[in-house]
Amino acid sequence: MGKNKAYLNCLQRDEAQALWRKRLSDSGYFEGLPAEPLPVTAALGRVTARTVYARQSVPHYNGSAMDGIAVYAPDTYGAQETAPERLTLLPAGAPFAPGGCYMVDTGDAMPDGTNAVIMIEDVHIAEGKAEIIAAAAPWQHVRIIGEDIVAGELVIPEHHVIAPVDIAALLAAGLDTVAVIKKPKVAVIPTGDEIVATRAELQPGAILDVNSHMLAAAVTEWGGEAVRKTIVSDRREAIQQAVVESLAESDMVIINAGTSAGREDYTAQVLSAIGEVLVHGVAIKPGKPVVLSLCQGKPVIGLPGYPVSAMLTAELFVRDVLLARQKLPPQAPPQMEAALAKTVASTIGMEEYVRVSIGDVQGRWIAAPLSRGAGMMSSLTKAQGIIRVDRGSAGLPAGLVLPVTLLRKHRPARTILAVGSHDLALELLGLFLRRRLDNISLSCANVGSMGGIMAIRNKEAHIAGIHLLDEPSGCYNIPFVKKYLPDRKGGLVHLAMREQGLIVRPGNPKGITGFGDLARPDLAYINRQRGSGTRMLLDYELNKAGIPAAAITGYDKEVGTHMAVAASVASGTVDTGLGVRASALALGLDFIPVAQEQYDLLLNFLPDDDCQPAIIDILQSAEFRREVESLGGYDLRDAGRVIPL
């Protein structure tokens, strides 16, 4: 039985990676790899198991490299412009005779007796004769046998990734099959009593198994052969049996979930019983409770259950091991530098990885941090890069220029950053903009209206959605733009009037009628984040009604979007929250209207950028207006109107 390192006795990430690779190397995991023959035409991207030698020369005959005439070089000596040499054209297949020549095309075999080619441009043909005005050197314009590759010569070395050009070289060298390193077989075992395989089984408290599909796809992308196993319940014996069976047929085993220190977290115990746990806990965020073990000479990795944690730890501890197993070099994702759109707080002692969207704002690359929860799957799909916060740092300030590791192969060229208040219409605007302009996408960072204005002021966003009510004047947005952007002359565009209201469960079981009910002790409320227009509207109405914030249960519980408010109500977590009608309708909830507000877009594009006129044109289009208004609670009759400042 191996020794189990105590959870929370965390290693630093670089220490864990170094220990992991060393122990796998010492075990011989990367040596003596099995090979398999593959047709050359099916070997693209695979790694050669051994050096490949040519079975035939390339070319395998002496061939003409030009269209022209094939000659015996000495017959041409003395030819010049003032004294042309006339050679007799011989028919194809006829035996060679001194003073003769043959017509040849590029690639033709050189007729016996000839050893040079004269280009057709330098030959005058008339009456069965070929007149030349310059002598030919021996083997001029001739591709001789083995000029490129000689039979028995090395074509490609061992541990070489086969590229399209290699396929051509192998076929030309007479190879029909090639020995390649077998793809490592990786078993992916999802665990958990709460995990279900299909939507039909999904009930409150159940979670759909998406991680095993994500991890299997990652294994495939990294060159492995993924084998997804059936879901294993939270029983130590069941997990141990699944691991032992998988070890018998796999080169690596990934267990998803059960890696923490809870009463039903058995992964580390199981791996300690059948092998040696090298690491249990790494000082990273997300992904701290990762387990690295060696069982029967094979790596077995326990990845945390949250999707973001699972993917990050797979990238850190699975990817390079799989690549090394195939004799592939470690992947070095491309990097670029960008300035942070907002402050990122972090915990000293933990190395943190934060996913970001990236956009070019007026010639300056900006990284907008996305939601950071380990279970926030949306951050996986929206992210274009990752930034790393060093373990000795308490966070990174807004505006800091730092390296961003790109998650895509290419630098993002046309990402429009919308940093500000959340609205469903913004997401539709992104779809319409993508249809209108090539290679463009819109990424939203929901930081509230005030956060959006600050992002525009700091030139860290292209668009800010704002709906800020100025209490003294009763006017929306303009007073705030003038206050915080006093030199701004334009760029404020109206999107919609929209209904704000209290979102409640169907039938309004708590009998909520308005803001006055929020102080009731039997009600639980969910709030929007500070700086959001919705939060400011709530505070305005509470102040008018004389209701202290402290009297509302849940006032301090914050979420970042209207849909998150609606989801909290739909789940029964809270009784109500303030949001737009469209979010209530989207989840089949009831809605108590309390205000109509003005939602505008603050645009920040260079004068020659085609995005701003395209956005205004989209806002004014009948198709966009119909689609947004169909969500419910929107009035777009003035959408696209430029508001003078």
C-alpha positions as CSV (number, residue, x, y, z in Angstrom):
1,M,0.0,0.0,0.0
2,G,1.3,3.4,-0.9
3,K,1.5,6.4,1.3
4,N,-1.2,9.0,1.1
5,K,-0.2,12.6,1.4
6,A,-2.6,14.5,3.6
7,Y,-5.0,16.8,1.7
8,L,-4.4,20.5,2.2
9,N,-0.7,19.8,2.7
10,C,-0.5,21.5,-0.7
11,L,2.5,21.6,-3.0
12,Q,3.1,24.6,-5.3
13,R,2.1,24.0,-8.9
14,D,5.6,23.9,-10.3
15,E,6.8,21.5,-7.5
16,A,3.8,19.2,-8.1
17,Q,4.5,19.2,-11.9
18,A,8.2,18.4,-11.4
19,L,7.5,15.6,-8.9
20,W,4.8,14.2,-11.2
21,R,7.0,14.1,-14.3
22,K,10.0,12.7,-12.4
23,R,8.2,9.8,-10.9
24,L,6.6,8.9,-14.2
25,S,10.0,9.1,-15.9
26,D,11.6,6.9,-13.2
27,S,8.8,4.4,-13.6
28,G,9.6,4.0,-17.3
29,Y,6.2,5.3,-18.4
30,F,7.7,7.2,-21.3
31,E,9.9,4.4,-22.6
32,G,9.3,1.3,-24.6
33,L,6.1,2.6,-26.1
34,P,3.9,0.2,-28.2
35,A,3.7,0.8,-31.9
36,E,1.2,0.0,-34.6
37,P,1.3,0.0,-38.4
38,L,-0.9,2.5,-40.2
39,P,-1.5,3.2,-43.9
40,V,0.7,6.2,-44.8
41,T,-2.4,8.0,-46.1
42,A,-4.0,7.7,-42.6
43,A,-1.0,8.7,-40.6
44,L,-1.3,12.5,-40.6
45,G,-0.4,13.9,-37.1
46,R,0.8,10.6,-35.8
47,V,4.3,10.1,-34.4
48,T,6.8,7.7,-36.0
49,A,7.8,4.8,-33.7
50,R,11.1,4.3,-35.5
51,T,13.2,5.9,-38.2
52,V,11.7,5.3,-41.7
53,Y,14.0,4.4,-44.6
54,A,13.2,4.6,-48.3
55,R,12.3,1.4,-50.2
56,Q,13.0,3.1,-53.5
57,S,14.9,6.1,-54.8
58,V,13.2,9.3,-55.7
59,P,13.1,9.7,-58.5
60,H,13.5,6.1,-59.4
61,Y,14.5,6.8,-63.0
62,N,16.4,9.4,-64.9
63,G,13.7,11.9,-66.0
64,S,13.4,15.1,-67.9
65,A,13.0,18.2,-65.7
66,M,11.8,20.3,-68.7
67,D,9.7,20.2,-71.8
68,G,12.2,20.0,-74.7
69,I,14.5,17.6,-76.5
70,A,16.6,14.8,-75.0
71,V,20.1,14.7,-76.4
72,Y,23.5,13.1,-76.0
73,A,25.5,16.1,-74.7
74,P,28.6,15.6,-76.9
75,D,26.5,15.8,-80.0
76,T,25.7,19.4,-79.1
77,Y,29.2,20.6,-78.6
78,G,30.1,23.5,-80.9
79,A,26.5,24.7,-81.4
80,Q,26.3,28.5,-81.4
81,E,24.1,31.3,-82.8
82,T,26.4,31.8,-85.8
83,A,26.8,28.0,-86.3
84,P,23.6,26.2,-85.3
85,E,23.7,22.4,-84.8
86,R,20.9,20.4,-86.5
87,L,19.9,17.1,-84.7
88,T,17.6,14.5,-86.2
89,L,14.3,13.9,-84.4
90,L,13.9,10.3,-83.6
91,P,10.5,8.7,-83.0
92,A,9.7,7.6,-79.4
93,G,10.9,4.1,-78.8
94,A,13.4,4.1,-81.7
95,P,17.0,3.1,-80.8
96,F,19.3,6.0,-80.3
97,A,21.7,7.0,-83.1
98,P,24.5,9.5,-83.0
99,G,23.3,13.0,-83.9
100,G,19.7,12.1,-82.9
101,C,17.3,13.5,-80.3
102,Y,13.9,12.8,-78.9
103,M,11.0,15.1,-77.9
104,V,10.3,14.8,-74.2
105,D,7.9,16.4,-71.7
106,T,8.6,17.1,-68.0
107,G,8.7,13.9,-66.0
108,D,9.3,11.6,-69.0
109,A,12.0,8.9,-68.7
110,M,15.2,9.8,-70.5
111,P,15.5,7.6,-73.6
112,D,18.5,5.3,-73.6
113,G,21.6,7.0,-75.1
114,T,20.7,10.5,-73.9
115,N,22.0,12.4,-71.0
116,A,20.7,16.0,-71.3
117,V,17.6,18.1,-72.1
118,I,17.4,21.3,-74.0
119,M,14.4,23.5,-73.2
120,I,11.9,23.7,-76.0
121,E,12.2,27.5,-75.9
122,D,15.8,27.1,-77.1
123,V,15.0,24.7,-80.0
124,H,13.7,25.4,-83.5
125,I,11.9,22.4,-85.0
126,A,11.5,22.1,-88.8
127,E,11.4,19.3,-91.4
128,G,12.2,16.6,-88.9
129,K,15.2,18.4,-87.5
130,A,15.9,20.2,-84.2
131,E,18.1,23.2,-84.6
132,I,20.0,24.3,-81.5
133,I,22.2,27.4,-80.9
134,A,24.0,26.4,-77.7
135,A,25.7,23.3,-76.4
136,A,24.1,21.2,-73.6
137,A,26.1,20.2,-70.5
138,P,25.9,16.5,-69.4
139,W,22.8,15.9,-67.2
140,Q,21.5,19.4,-67.9
141,H,17.8,19.6,-66.9
142,V,17.7,16.0,-65.9
143,R,16.5,14.6,-62.6
144,I,18.8,11.7,-62.1
145,I,17.9,8.6,-60.1
146,G,18.1,9.2,-56.3
147,E,18.6,13.0,-56.8
148,D,16.0,13.6,-54.0
149,I,16.0,10.3,-52.0
150,V,18.2,7.2,-52.4
151,A,16.8,3.8,-51.6
152,G,17.9,2.9,-48.1
153,E,18.2,6.6,-47.1
154,L,16.5,8.1,-44.1
155,V,13.1,9.7,-45.0
156,I,11.9,10.8,-41.6
157,P,13.4,10.1,-38.2
158,E,11.8,8.4,-35.2
159,H,9.5,10.4,-33.0
160,H,8.6,12.7,-35.8
161,V,5.1,14.2,-36.2
162,I,3.9,13.2,-39.7
163,A,2.9,16.3,-41.7
164,P,1.1,16.5,-45.1
165,V,4.5,16.8,-46.9
166,D,5.8,13.8,-45.1
167,I,3.0,11.7,-46.5
168,A,4.1,12.7,-50.0
169,A,7.7,11.8,-49.2
170,L,6.8,8.4,-47.7
171,L,4.6,7.4,-50.6
172,A,7.3,8.5,-53.1
173,A,9.9,6.5,-51.2
174,G,7.8,3.4,-51.7
175,L,6.2,3.1,-48.3
176,D,2.6,2.0,-48.0
177,T,2.5,1.7,-44.2
178,V,4.4,3.3,-41.4
179,A,4.9,2.3,-37.8
180,V,3.6,4.9,-35.4
181,I,3.4,5.1,-31.6
182,K,0.0,3.9,-30.4
183,K,-2.3,6.5,-29.0
184,P,-2.3,6.2,-25.2
185,K,-5.7,4.8,-24.1
186,V,-7.2,7.0,-21.4
187,A,-10.1,5.9,-19.2
188,V,-12.3,8.7,-18.0
189,I,-14.4,7.7,-14.9
190,P,-17.2,10.1,-13.8
191,T,-18.2,9.6,-10.2
192,G,-20.9,10.9,-7.8
193,D,-24.3,9.9,-6.6
194,E,-25.7,13.2,-7.9
195,I,-24.3,12.7,-11.5
196,V,-26.7,11.5,-14.2
197,A,-26.1,10.5,-17.8
198,T,-29.1,12.0,-19.6
199,R,-31.4,15.0,-19.3
200,A,-34.3,12.6,-18.8
201,E,-32.8,11.7,-15.4
202,L,-32.3,15.3,-14.4
203,Q,-34.1,16.2,-11.2
204,P,-33.4,18.9,-8.5
205,G,-30.2,17.9,-6.8
206,A,-28.9,16.0,-9.9
207,I,-26.2,17.1,-12.1
208,L,-25.8,16.2,-15.8
209,D,-22.5,14.5,-16.6
210,V,-20.8,16.9,-18.9
211,N,-17.3,16.7,-17.5
212,S,-16.5,13.3,-18.8
213,H,-17.4,14.4,-22.4
214,M,-15.3,17.5,-22.0
215,L,-12.3,15.6,-20.6
216,A,-12.6,12.9,-23.3
217,A,-12.6,15.6,-26.0
218,A,-9.5,17.1,-24.4
219,V,-7.8,13.7,-24.4
220,T,-8.6,13.3,-28.1
221,E,-7.3,16.7,-28.9
222,W,-4.0,15.9,-27.1
223,G,-3.6,12.7,-29.2
224,G,-5.0,10.1,-26.8
225,E,-7.8,7.6,-27.3
226,A,-10.4,8.4,-24.7
227,V,-12.7,5.7,-23.2
228,R,-15.6,7.1,-21.2
229,K,-16.8,4.8,-18.5
230,T,-20.2,4.7,-16.9
231,I,-20.9,6.8,-13.9
232,V,-19.7,5.3,-10.6
233,S,-21.6,5.9,-7.4
234,D,-19.9,7.4,-4.3
235,R,-18.9,4.0,-2.8
236,R,-15.3,3.3,-2.1
237,E,-15.6,-0.4,-3.3
238,A,-17.3,0.7,-6.6
239,I,-14.7,3.3,-7.4
240,Q,-11.8,1.0,-6.6
241,Q,-13.3,-1.7,-8.9
242,A,-13.7,0.8,-11.7
243,V,-10.1,2.0,-11.4
244,V,-8.6,-1.6,-11.2
245,E,-10.6,-2.6,-14.3
246,S,-9.6,0.5,-16.2
247,L,-5.9,0.0,-15.3
248,A,-6.0,-3.4,-17.0
249,E,-6.9,-1.9,-20.3
250,S,-5.7,1.7,-20.3
251,D,-2.4,3.6,-20.2
252,M,-3.9,6.4,-18.0
253,V,-6.9,6.7,-15.8
254,I,-8.8,10.0,-15.0
255,I,-11.2,10.0,-12.1
256,N,-13.5,13.0,-12.1
257,A,-14.7,14.3,-8.7
258,G,-14.5,12.9,-5.1
259,T,-11.0,14.4,-4.7
260,S,-11.7,16.8,-1.8
261,A,-11.9,15.9,1.9
262,G,-15.6,15.4,2.3
263,R,-17.2,12.3,3.8
264,E,-18.1,10.9,0.4
265,D,-14.8,11.8,-1.3
266,Y,-13.0,8.5,-1.7
267,T,-10.7,9.1,-4.7
268,A,-7.5,9.7,-2.7
269,Q,-8.3,6.7,-0.3
270,V,-8.8,4.4,-3.2
271,L,-5.7,5.4,-5.0
272,S,-3.6,5.1,-1.8
273,A,-5.0,1.6,-1.4
274,I,-4.0,0.4,-4.9
275,G,-0.9,2.5,-5.5
276,E,0.9,5.6,-4.3
277,V,-0.6,9.0,-4.0
278,L,2.2,11.4,-4.9
279,V,0.2,14.7,-4.5
280,H,-3.1,15.5,-2.9
281,G,-3.7,19.2,-3.1
282,V,-2.0,21.8,-5.2
283,A,-1.9,25.5,-4.3
284,I,-3.8,26.7,-7.3
285,K,-7.2,28.3,-7.7
286,P,-9.4,26.8,-9.1
287,G,-8.4,23.1,-8.9
288,K,-6.8,22.8,-5.4
289,P,-8.0,19.3,-4.6
290,V,-6.3,17.5,-7.5
291,V,-4.8,14.0,-6.8
292,L,-1.8,12.6,-8.7
293,S,-0.9,9.0,-8.2
294,L,1.0,6.1,-9.6
295,C,-0.8,2.7,-9.7
296,Q,0.6,-0.4,-11.4
297,G,3.2,1.8,-13.1
298,K,0.5,4.0,-14.7
299,P,-0.7,7.5,-13.9
300,V,-4.0,7.9,-12.3
301,I,-5.3,11.4,-11.8
302,G,-8.2,12.6,-9.7
303,L,-9.6,15.8,-11.1
304,P,-12.0,18.1,-9.1
305,G,-15.7,17.9,-10.0
306,Y,-16.3,21.5,-11.0
307,P,-15.9,22.0,-14.8
308,V,-13.5,24.9,-14.7
309,S,-11.3,23.2,-12.1
310,A,-11.4,19.9,-14.0
311,M,-10.4,21.5,-17.3
312,L,-7.6,23.6,-15.7
313,T,-6.1,20.7,-13.8
314,A,-6.3,18.5,-16.9
315,E,-4.4,21.2,-18.8
316,L,-1.7,21.4,-16.1
317,F,-1.3,17.7,-15.2
318,V,-2.7,15.5,-18.0
319,R,-1.9,17.3,-21.3
320,D,1.9,17.3,-21.2
321,V,2.0,13.7,-19.8
322,L,-0.1,12.5,-22.8
323,L,2.1,14.4,-25.2
324,A,5.3,13.0,-23.7
325,R,3.9,9.5,-23.8
326,Q,3.7,10.0,-27.6
327,K,7.1,11.6,-27.8
328,L,5.5,14.9,-28.7
329,P,7.0,18.2,-27.3
330,P,5.1,20.1,-24.7
331,Q,2.5,22.5,-26.1
332,A,3.5,26.1,-25.7
333,P,0.3,28.1,-26.2
334,P,0.8,31.5,-27.8
335,Q,0.9,34.5,-25.6
336,M,0.2,38.2,-26.0
337,E,0.1,41.2,-23.7
338,A,-3.1,43.0,-22.7
339,A,-4.2,45.5,-20.0
340,L,-6.7,44.4,-17.4
341,A,-10.1,45.9,-17.7
342,K,-10.8,45.6,-14.0
343,T,-9.1,44.8,-10.7
344,V,-8.6,41.1,-9.9
345,A,-8.5,40.3,-6.2
346,S,-6.7,37.1,-5.2
347,T,-5.6,35.1,-2.2
348,I,-1.9,35.2,-1.1
349,G,-0.4,31.8,-1.2
350,M,-2.6,30.5,-4.0
351,E,-1.6,30.6,-7.7
352,E,-4.8,31.7,-9.5
353,Y,-5.8,31.3,-13.1
354,V,-8.4,33.7,-14.4
355,R,-10.1,33.4,-17.8
356,V,-10.5,36.5,-19.9
357,S,-12.0,37.9,-23.0
358,I,-9.6,39.9,-25.2
359,G,-10.3,42.8,-27.5
360,D,-8.5,45.6,-29.3
361,V,-9.9,48.9,-28.0
362,Q,-8.6,51.8,-30.0
363,G,-5.2,50.1,-30.7
364,R,-4.8,48.8,-27.1
365,W,-5.3,45.1,-26.2
366,I,-7.7,44.8,-23.2
367,A,-8.3,41.6,-21.1
368,A,-11.7,41.6,-19.5
369,P,-11.9,39.0,-16.6
370,L,-14.9,36.6,-16.8
371,S,-16.8,35.0,-13.9
372,R,-14.4,33.1,-11.7
373,G,-16.4,30.4,-10.0
374,A,-15.0,26.8,-10.5
375,G,-18.5,25.8,-11.7
376,M,-18.9,28.7,-14.2
377,M,-19.0,26.7,-17.4
378,S,-19.8,29.8,-19.4
379,S,-16.4,31.1,-18.7
380,L,-14.9,28.1,-20.5
381,T,-16.8,28.9,-23.7
382,K,-16.5,32.7,-23.6
383,A,-12.8,32.8,-22.6
384,Q,-10.1,33.6,-25.2
385,G,-7.2,33.6,-22.8
386,I,-6.0,33.0,-19.2
387,I,-4.0,35.2,-16.9
388,R,-2.0,33.9,-14.0
389,V,-1.9,35.6,-10.6
390,D,1.3,34.7,-8.8
391,R,0.9,33.0,-5.4
392,G,2.7,35.9,-3.7
393,S,0.2,38.5,-5.0
394,A,-3.0,39.7,-3.4
395,G,-4.4,40.6,-6.8
396,L,-3.8,42.6,-10.0
397,P,-4.8,46.2,-10.5
398,A,-7.0,47.5,-13.3
399,G,-4.9,48.7,-16.2
400,L,-1.9,46.4,-15.5
401,V,-0.3,45.2,-18.7
402,L,0.5,41.5,-18.3
403,P,0.9,38.3,-20.4
404,V,-2.2,36.4,-21.5
405,T,-2.0,32.8,-22.5
406,L,-4.3,32.3,-25.5
407,L,-6.8,29.5,-25.6
408,R,-7.2,29.6,-29.3
409,K,-4.5,29.2,-31.9
410,H,-4.9,32.7,-33.3
411,R,-4.8,36.1,-31.7
412,P,-8.4,37.5,-31.4
413,A,-8.7,40.1,-34.1
414,R,-12.3,41.4,-33.8
415,T,-13.6,40.8,-30.3
416,I,-16.0,43.6,-29.3
417,L,-15.8,44.1,-25.5
418,A,-19.1,45.1,-23.9
419,V,-18.3,46.0,-20.3
420,G,-21.2,47.3,-18.2
421,S,-24.8,46.5,-17.4
422,H,-26.2,43.1,-18.4
423,D,-29.1,42.9,-20.9
424,L,-30.4,40.1,-23.0
425,A,-30.6,42.5,-26.0
426,L,-26.8,42.9,-25.9
427,E,-26.4,39.2,-26.6
428,L,-28.7,39.5,-29.6
429,L,-26.8,42.5,-30.8
430,G,-23.7,40.3,-30.8
431,L,-25.4,37.8,-33.1
432,F,-26.6,40.4,-35.5
433,L,-23.2,42.1,-35.6
434,R,-21.5,38.7,-36.4
435,R,-23.9,38.3,-39.3
436,R,-23.1,41.7,-40.6
437,L,-19.3,41.8,-40.2
438,D,-16.7,39.1,-40.9
439,N,-14.7,37.5,-38.1
440,I,-16.3,39.4,-35.2
441,S,-17.7,38.4,-31.9
442,L,-19.1,40.3,-28.9
443,S,-18.0,39.4,-25.4
444,C,-19.9,40.7,-22.3
445,A,-18.4,41.4,-18.9
446,N,-21.2,42.2,-16.6
447,V,-19.8,44.8,-14.1
448,G,-22.8,47.1,-13.8
449,S,-23.5,50.5,-15.3
450,M,-20.9,52.4,-13.3
451,G,-18.3,49.8,-14.1
452,G,-19.1,50.3,-17.7
453,I,-18.7,54.1,-17.6
454,M,-15.3,53.6,-15.9
455,A,-14.3,51.1,-18.6
456,I,-15.1,53.6,-21.3
457,R,-13.3,56.4,-19.5
458,N,-10.2,54.2,-19.2
459,K,-10.5,53.0,-22.9
460,E,-11.0,49.4,-21.7
461,A,-14.2,48.7,-23.6
462,H,-15.9,49.2,-26.9
463,I,-19.5,49.3,-25.5
464,A,-21.0,50.0,-22.1
465,G,-24.7,49.2,-21.5
466,I,-25.9,51.7,-18.9
467,H,-29.2,52.5,-17.2
468,L,-28.4,55.0,-14.4
469,L,-31.2,57.1,-12.9
470,D,-30.1,60.5,-11.6
471,E,-32.4,61.1,-8.6
472,P,-32.3,65.0,-8.6
473,S,-33.2,65.4,-12.2
474,G,-35.1,62.1,-12.9
475,C,-33.0,61.8,-16.0
476,Y,-31.3,58.6,-17.2
477,N,-27.6,58.2,-18.1
478,I,-26.7,61.7,-19.5
479,P,-25.9,63.3,-16.1
480,F,-23.5,60.4,-15.3
481,V,-21.8,60.5,-18.7
482,K,-21.3,64.3,-18.4
483,K,-19.9,63.9,-14.8
484,Y,-17.5,61.1,-15.5
485,L,-16.7,61.8,-19.1
486,P,-16.9,65.6,-19.3
487,D,-15.0,65.9,-22.5
488,R,-17.1,63.4,-24.4
489,K,-19.0,64.8,-27.4
490,G,-21.0,61.8,-28.6
491,G,-21.3,58.0,-28.7
492,L,-24.4,57.6,-26.5
493,V,-27.0,55.6,-28.4
494,H,-30.5,54.6,-27.2
495,L,-31.3,50.9,-27.2
496,A,-34.6,50.4,-25.4
497,M,-37.0,51.3,-22.8
498,R,-37.4,48.2,-20.6
499,E,-39.6,47.2,-17.7
500,Q,-38.0,46.5,-14.4
501,G,-39.9,44.7,-11.8
502,L,-40.0,42.1,-9.0
503,I,-39.5,38.6,-10.3
504,V,-41.6,36.0,-8.3
505,R,-42.5,32.3,-8.6
506,P,-45.5,31.4,-10.7
507,G,-48.7,32.4,-9.0
508,N,-46.8,34.7,-6.6
509,P,-47.2,32.4,-3.6
510,K,-45.9,35.0,-1.2
511,G,-48.4,37.7,-2.3
512,I,-45.7,40.3,-3.1
513,T,-47.1,43.6,-4.5
514,G,-44.2,46.0,-4.4
515,F,-41.1,47.4,-2.7
516,G,-42.9,47.8,0.5
517,D,-43.1,44.0,1.0
518,L,-39.3,43.5,0.8
519,A,-38.8,44.2,4.5
520,R,-41.2,41.3,5.4
521,P,-39.3,38.8,7.6
522,D,-40.8,35.9,5.6
523,L,-39.2,37.1,2.3
524,A,-35.7,36.3,1.0
525,Y,-34.3,38.7,-1.6
526,I,-31.5,38.4,-4.2
527,N,-29.7,41.6,-5.1
528,R,-27.6,42.9,-8.0
529,Q,-24.0,44.0,-7.6
530,R,-23.0,47.4,-6.4
531,G,-22.7,49.9,-9.2
532,S,-25.4,48.3,-11.3
533,G,-28.3,50.4,-12.5
534,T,-30.7,47.9,-11.1
535,R,-29.1,48.1,-7.6
536,M,-29.3,51.9,-7.8
537,L,-33.0,51.8,-8.8
538,L,-33.6,49.6,-5.8
539,D,-31.8,51.9,-3.4
540,Y,-33.7,54.9,-4.9
541,E,-37.1,53.2,-4.3
542,L,-36.1,52.0,-0.8
543,N,-35.1,55.5,0.1
544,K,-38.4,56.9,-1.1
545,A,-40.3,54.3,0.9
546,G,-38.1,54.8,4.0
547,I,-37.0,51.2,4.1
548,P,-33.5,50.6,5.4
549,A,-31.4,48.1,3.5
550,A,-30.6,46.2,6.7
551,A,-34.3,45.3,7.0
552,I,-34.2,43.2,3.8
553,T,-33.2,39.6,4.1
554,G,-30.7,38.9,1.4
555,Y,-29.8,42.5,0.5
556,D,-26.1,41.6,0.7
557,K,-26.5,38.5,-1.5
558,E,-25.4,39.6,-5.0
559,V,-25.5,38.2,-8.5
560,G,-24.2,39.7,-11.8
561,T,-27.1,39.3,-14.3
562,H,-30.9,39.6,-14.6
563,M,-30.9,35.9,-15.6
564,A,-29.1,34.9,-12.4
565,V,-31.8,36.8,-10.4
566,A,-34.5,34.9,-12.3
567,A,-32.7,31.5,-11.8
568,S,-32.4,32.1,-8.1
569,V,-36.1,32.7,-7.8
570,A,-37.0,29.8,-10.1
571,S,-34.9,27.4,-7.9
572,G,-36.6,28.5,-4.7
573,T,-33.4,29.8,-3.3
574,V,-35.1,33.2,-2.8
575,D,-38.6,34.6,-3.1
576,T,-37.9,37.6,-5.3
577,G,-35.4,39.9,-6.9
578,L,-35.4,43.0,-9.1
579,G,-34.9,42.4,-12.8
580,V,-36.2,42.9,-16.3
581,R,-39.4,41.3,-17.5
582,A,-37.6,39.3,-20.3
583,S,-35.6,37.3,-17.7
584,A,-38.8,36.4,-15.8
585,L,-40.5,35.2,-19.0
586,A,-37.5,33.3,-20.1
587,L,-37.8,31.0,-17.0
588,G,-41.6,30.9,-16.8
589,L,-41.8,33.2,-13.8
590,D,-44.3,35.9,-12.8
591,F,-43.4,39.6,-12.9
592,I,-44.6,42.6,-10.9
593,P,-43.7,45.8,-12.9
594,V,-42.3,48.7,-10.8
595,A,-40.6,51.0,-13.2
596,Q,-39.8,51.6,-16.9
597,E,-36.1,52.6,-17.4
598,Q,-34.0,53.8,-20.3
599,Y,-31.2,51.5,-21.4
600,D,-28.5,53.1,-23.6
601,L,-25.2,52.1,-25.1
602,L,-22.1,54.1,-24.7
603,L,-19.9,53.4,-27.8
604,N,-16.2,53.8,-27.9
605,F,-14.9,53.2,-31.4
606,L,-12.4,55.0,-33.6
607,P,-14.0,57.3,-36.2
608,D,-13.0,54.9,-39.1
609,D,-14.2,51.7,-37.4
610,D,-17.1,50.1,-39.3
611,C,-18.6,48.7,-36.1
612,Q,-20.3,51.8,-34.8
613,P,-22.3,52.5,-37.9
614,A,-23.1,48.8,-38.2
615,I,-24.4,48.8,-34.6
616,I,-26.6,51.8,-35.1
617,D,-27.9,50.3,-38.4
618,I,-28.7,47.0,-36.6
619,L,-30.5,48.9,-33.7
620,Q,-32.7,50.7,-36.2
621,S,-33.5,47.6,-38.2
622,A,-37.0,46.1,-38.0
623,E,-35.7,42.6,-37.7
624,F,-33.6,43.4,-34.6
625,R,-36.4,45.3,-33.0
626,R,-38.9,42.5,-33.5
627,E,-36.5,39.9,-32.0
628,V,-35.8,41.9,-28.9
629,E,-39.4,43.0,-28.3
630,S,-40.4,39.3,-28.6
631,L,-38.5,38.7,-25.4
632,G,-41.0,40.8,-23.5
633,G,-40.8,44.0,-21.6
634,Y,-38.9,46.0,-24.3
635,D,-39.9,49.1,-26.3
636,L,-37.5,49.7,-29.2
637,R,-39.4,52.4,-31.1
638,D,-36.4,54.8,-30.7
639,A,-33.6,52.2,-30.9
640,G,-30.5,53.6,-32.6
641,R,-31.3,57.2,-31.8
642,V,-28.1,59.1,-31.1
643,I,-28.5,61.0,-27.8
644,P,-26.8,64.5,-27.9
645,L,-24.4,65.2,-25.0
